[in-house]
Amino acid sequence: MMDGQSFYLFLIFLCSSVQGASVVFNPCISQKELSAAEAIIALENWPDNQDISLIEHRYKCTMTCVLIDLGLVNKMGQVQIDKYVESGVLDRMWVASDLASCRSKYHDEWDLCEFVFGIFNCFREMKLAAERKV
């Protein structure tokens, strides 16, 4: 069993960031920062069970900015595990295994919007599938 510090270091390793030099533009520069209430509403309207390759890049960037505004991901694409767990969306035990799975799907993605949207869409789909089983 891992102690808390080892677990945290393990998660940091799994969530290595998109390299800053890889981001050609800041997708949030022209968007106004949303209030927490507005951001939650945006997340509640996340598209269900769609082929994410069919979702417009602009929408993916908007949702990336929402996640940044909420502090669930930083501007470099690093998932902020503690903030995500504190939000009550996930528990720490669920994050460890499923984060690794979602992260591996997008590890080669260089576009910040595609990367962040893809990972959080993966989290969301896995969580919804787990809830349907219960």
C-alpha positions, -999 to 999 in steps of 0.1 A, spaced: 0 0 0 13 34 -9 16 62 16 0 96 8 32 112 -5 42 83 -27 6 82 -41 8 119 -49 42 116 -66 28 87 -86 -1 108 -98 21 137 -107 42 114 -128 10 101 -146 -2 136 -152 29 151 -167 21 182 -185 17 191 -222 50 209 -229 45 246 -228 64 251 -261 39 228 -278 10 252 -273 8 275 -302 -18 298 -287 -35 304 -254 -72 294 -260 -84 314 -231 -69 348 -240 -100 360 -257 -126 344 -234 -139 361 -203 -133 341 -171 -166 325 -159 -179 326 -124 -179 293 -106 -217 290 -111 -213 297 -148 -185 271 -151 -206 245 -133 -235 251 -157 -211 247 -187 -198 214 -173 -234 201 -167 -240 207 -204 -210 186 -215 -219 166 -246 -229 129 -239 -215 99 -256 -203 116 -288 -174 109 -311 -152 137 -298 -135 140 -331 -168 154 -344 -169 181 -317 -158 215 -328 -123 226 -317 -137 259 -305 -160 241 -281 -131 220 -268 -112 252 -262 -141 268 -244 -144 238 -221 -107 237 -216 -109 273 -203 -138 264 -181 -117 236 -165 -88 261 -161 -112 287 -145 -123 261 -120 -87 252 -112 -92 215 -123 -64 219 -148 -36 245 -151 -27 265 -181 0 239 -190 -25 211 -192 -16 195 -158 -46 179 -141 -48 194 -106 -57 161 -88 -62 176 -53 -86 203 -67 -105 176 -87 -109 154 -57 -119 183 -35 -146 192 -59 -163 159 -50 -165 147 -86 -140 119 -79 -126 101 -50 -88 96 -47 -89 58 -52 -109 61 -84 -85 87 -98 -54 65 -96 -63 38 -120 -87 56 -144 -64 87 -147 -36 65 -160 -60 49 -185 -73 83 -198 -38 99 -197 -24 71 -219 -51 77 -246 -39 113 -250 -2 112 -242 8 121 -277 -17 150 -281 1 184 -285 -30 206 -288 -39 219 -253 -77 220 -261 -77 184 -276 -56 171 -247 -76 186 -218 -110 180 -234 -101 144 -243 -88 136 -208 -118 151 -190 -142 135 -215 -126 102 -208 -129 108 -170 -165 117 -174 -174 87 -196 -156 63 -172 -174 78 -142 -208 76 -159 -202 40 -169 -193 31 -133 -224 48 -120 -246 29 -144 -232 -4 -131 -241 5 -95 
